[in-house]
Amino acid sequence: MKKTIIIVDDHILIAKAIEGIINNFKDFTVINVAENGQDLIDKFENNCAIPDIILMDISMPIMNGFEAVSWLKQNHPNIKVMALSMQGDDNSVIKMIKNGARGYLLKNTHPKDLEDALIRLNTDGFFYPEWASKIINNAITGDNSKAIKISGREKEFLAYTITELSYKEIAEKMCCSPRTVETYRDQLCEKLGLKTRVGLAIFALKNGFAEL
């Protein structure tokens, strides 16, 4: 079964062009197009089907991409959101990721690269091209990353953060209590200056802690 996608972009011609490209992909189909974040919310409130993935523009009237991603994180956290924008500056990338986006692409991306990115987003839960990964990694680790000491058990926990396992299930895998897992999480967040599991997962992927 194809994974479903909603495109959120105020430039309708661009949105329709992207829709046409995606509908030619083997594993994905576009089920709706929204003109901005508020339009997306309105569609959901009118019983629009909930998609697997949302491609989100940033610069839009009424409700921009930053606000829309934040709303989705609170109300539909299981939807994987990928930013698709002309804005590739550090602030935009970091803000979108902090607000809940799990991927980032520029609109000049080749269709084949878009398809590959959607596949990776669907299977891995995250996708960032090399240029975006550098921005994210620098923001997460800073210049003191080599001085951070991470224990063996914390490294094991980091590897599980990129999976879809709940913290309770991670505890079972690690043969410890859920409270211990929460302690690993809290200690790592404090060491790395992070606040969310997404941040921990990105750190794990970018720093070689993703393999069990």
JORAFEN-V104765 format. One record per residue. PSI is psi in degrees with one decimal (* if undefined). Layout:
PSI + PSI
//
This chain:
135.7 + 145.0 + 138.5 + 147.6 + 141.7 + 135.2 + 130.8 + 108.4 + 131.7 + -11.7 + 97.1 + -39.5 + -41.0 + -44.0 + -43.4 + -35.0 + -42.9 + -40.8 + -45.1 + -39.6 + -48.2 + -36.3 + -8.9 + -6.1 + 148.8 + -40.4 + 7.0 + 150.8 + 140.9 + 126.4 + -11.6 + 160.4 + 131.0 + 149.2 + -17.9 + -179.9 + -41.3 + -37.7 + -38.4 + -46.2 + -43.3 + -40.4 + -41.7 + -41.6 + -20.7 + 25.4 + 30.5 + 143.1 + 138.2 + 124.6 + 168.2 + -35.6 + 145.2 + 129.5 + 118.3 + 119.7 + 165.3 + -56.7 + 100.8 + 152.0 + 165.0 + -64.2 + 114.8 + -179.5 + -36.8 + -47.8 + -41.2 + -41.2 + -40.2 + -41.7 + -42.6 + -38.3 + -36.6 + -35.3 + -27.9 + 65.7 + -16.6 + -13.0 + 130.2 + 119.2 + 128.4 + 124.6 + 136.6 + 100.6 + 167.2 + -11.4 + 114.9 + 19.4 + 159.2 + -46.1 + -42.3 + -43.7 + -51.3 + -41.8 + -41.6 + -41.3 + -44.8 + -33.9 + -11.9 + -5.3 + 143.4 + 2.5 + 165.7 + 127.3 + 153.8 + 154.4 + -12.1 + 12.3 + 138.5 + 142.8 + -39.9 + -38.5 + -34.0 + -44.8 + -44.9 + -39.3 + -40.5 + -39.3 + -45.7 + -41.2 + -42.2 + -40.9 + -40.3 + -21.6 + -12.4 + 151.5 + 124.9 + 126.9 + 166.7 + -42.5 + -37.7 + -35.0 + -38.8 + -41.5 + -47.3 + -44.8 + -41.9 + -39.1 + -34.9 + -46.6 + -30.7 + -157.6 + -4.3 + 13.1 + -35.4 + -20.8 + -10.0 + 126.3 + 122.0 + 124.4 + 166.4 + -41.4 + -35.1 + -37.2 + -39.9 + -43.4 + -42.0 + -40.0 + -34.7 + -19.2 + -22.3 + -5.4 + 177.2 + 8.5 + 141.9 + 167.6 + -35.1 + -42.3 + -35.2 + -41.6 + -41.0 + -42.0 + -36.2 + 0.9 + 48.5 + 179.8 + 155.2 + -33.6 + -37.9 + -41.0 + -41.2 + -34.0 + -44.0 + -45.2 + -49.7 + -40.3 + -42.5 + -41.4 + -39.6 + -43.4 + -41.4 + -5.0 + 34.7 + 167.0 + -18.2 + 163.8 + -33.3 + -45.3 + -42.2 + -40.7 + -41.7 + -43.8 + -44.0 + -44.7 + -39.7 + -12.8 + 19.9 + 23.5 + 19.4 + -9.7 + 130.8 + *
//
